[in-house]
């Protein structure tokens, strides 16, 4: 009868459902010399499991709370990145919609303006000459601006030298 009761308590202990009093009963039973041979392995295992009293650190609760908070922060969805992605997706959709409304998809197609290849070559040459002359005008204006800047810098240098001389005279 005692053996059956101890087996039931042992099962309950392994399931983590024993009270402190029941654990004391099991400990007293297994520490005694009248343990049946069929339960010697359970005796050895139980005594090893209960041999050492585990000291609980005083700051265990605080450390566990901090760890849980860290896990909670790590598991939160990254709403900031999702907002960016949603914003970009919405912008792309708006641009595609506006572009499709402004572009006539089924409208008339453009036709070549030149009848022959030689004509197209001449037109391209005219366009390149116009582009070249525009670029040259812009470069000429940049040169003029550079010359004016150089003159201004020389004038500023002269004025700074005069100021420097006057400051030296005042200090004397």
C-alpha positions in Angstrom: 0.0 0.0 0.0 2.8 2.4 1.0 4.6 1.6 -2.3 1.5 2.4 -4.4 1.0 5.7 -2.6 4.6 6.7 -3.1 4.4 5.9 -6.8 1.3 8.1 -7.1 3.1 10.9 -5.2 6.2 10.4 -7.4 4.1 10.8 -10.6 2.5 13.9 -9.1 6.0 15.2 -8.3 7.2 14.6 -11.8 4.1 16.5 -13.1 5.0 19.4 -10.8 1.7 19.1 -8.9 2.9 18.2 -5.4 2.7 20.4 -2.3 5.6 21.0 0.0 4.2 18.5 2.5 3.9 15.8 -0.1 7.5 16.4 -1.2 8.7 16.1 2.4 6.9 12.8 2.6 8.6 11.6 -0.5 12.0 12.8 0.7 11.6 11.0 4.1 10.5 7.8 2.3 13.5 7.8 -0.1 16.0 8.7 2.7 14.8 5.8 4.7 16.2 2.2 4.4 12.9 0.4 3.7 12.7 1.5 0.0 11.7 -1.5 -2.2 14.3 -2.7 -4.7 11.9 -1.9 -7.6 12.1 1.8 -6.6 15.8 2.2 -6.1 16.3 4.0 -9.4 13.5 6.4 -8.5 15.2 6.9 -5.1 18.5 7.8 -6.7 16.8 10.2 -9.2 14.6 11.8 -6.5 17.5 12.3 -4.1 19.5 13.9 -6.9 16.7 16.2 -7.8 16.1 17.3 -4.3 19.7 17.2 -2.9 20.6 20.7 -3.5 18.6 23.7 -2.4 18.7 26.3 -5.1 19.4 29.8 -3.8 17.2 32.3 -5.6 19.1 35.6 -6.4 17.6 38.6 -4.8 17.4 40.5 -8.1 15.9 37.6 -10.1 12.5 39.2 -10.4 14.0 42.5 -11.7 16.2 40.8 -14.2 13.3 38.7 -15.5 11.2 41.8 -15.9 13.9 43.5 -17.8 14.4 40.5 -20.1 10.6 40.2 -20.7 10.6 43.9 -21.6 13.4 43.4 -24.0 11.6 40.5 -25.7 8.4 42.6 -25.8 10.3 45.5 -27.6 11.9 43.1 -30.0 8.6 41.5 -30.9 6.8 44.7 -31.7 6.1 45.3 -35.4 8.3 48.0 -37.0 5.6 50.5 -37.8 8.1 53.1 -38.8 9.5 51.1 -41.7 6.0 50.0 -42.7 4.9 53.6 -42.9 7.8 54.4 -45.2 7.0 51.4 -47.4 3.3 52.3 -47.5 4.2 55.9 -48.4 6.4 54.9 -51.2 3.9 52.4 -52.6 1.1 55.1 -52.4 3.4 57.6 -54.3 4.2 55.1 -57.0 0.5 54.3 -57.5 -0.4 58.1 -57.7 2.4 58.6 -60.2 1.3 55.7 -62.4 -2.4 56.9 -62.2 -1.5 60.5 -63.1 0.9 59.3 -65.9 -1.8 57.1 -67.4 -4.3 59.9 -67.3 -2.0 62.4 -69.0 -0.6 60.0 -71.7 -3.0 59.1 -74.5 -2.6 55.4 -74.8 -4.8 54.7 -77.7 -4.2 58.1 -79.4 -2.5 58.8 -82.7 1.0 57.5 -83.2 3.8 59.8 -84.3 5.0 59.6 -87.8 8.4 60.3 -89.1 8.9 63.9 -90.2 11.5 63.0 -92.7 10.9 61.0 -95.9 14.5 59.8 -96.4 17.5 59.0 -94.2 19.5 61.8 -95.8 16.7 64.3 -94.7 16.8 62.9 -91.2 20.6 63.2 -91.1 20.4 66.9 -92.2 17.7 67.6 -89.5 19.8 65.9 -86.8 22.8 68.0 -87.9 20.8 71.2 -87.7 19.7 70.3 -84.2 23.2 69.5 -83.1 24.5 72.8 -84.5 21.8 74.8 -82.6 22.6 72.9 -79.4 26.3 73.6 -79.9 25.8 77.3 -80.4 23.6 77.5 -77.3 26.3 75.7 -75.3 28.9 78.1 -76.7 26.9 81.1 -75.7 26.6 79.8 -72.2 30.3 79.1 -72.0 31.1 82.6 -73.2 28.9 84.0 -70.4 30.7 81.8 -67.9 34.0 83.2 -69.2 32.8 86.8 -68.8 31.5 86.0 -65.3 34.9 84.5 -64.4 36.8 87.6 -65.6 34.5 89.8 -63.6 35.0 87.6 -60.5 38.8 87.8 -61.0 38.6 91.7 -61.2 36.4 91.8 -58.1 38.8 89.5 -56.2 41.8 91.8 -57.1 39.8 94.8 -55.9 38.9 93.1 -52.6 42.5 92.1 -52.1 43.7 95.7 -52.6 41.1 96.9 -50.1 42.1 94.3 -47.5 45.8 95.3 -47.9 44.8 98.9 -47.3 42.8 98.0 -44.2 45.7 95.9 -42.9 48.1 98.8 -43.3 45.7 101.1 -41.5 45.3 98.6 -38.7 49.1 98.3 -38.3 49.4 102.1 -38.2 46.7 102.3 -35.5 48.4 99.7 -33.4 51.7 101.7 -33.4 
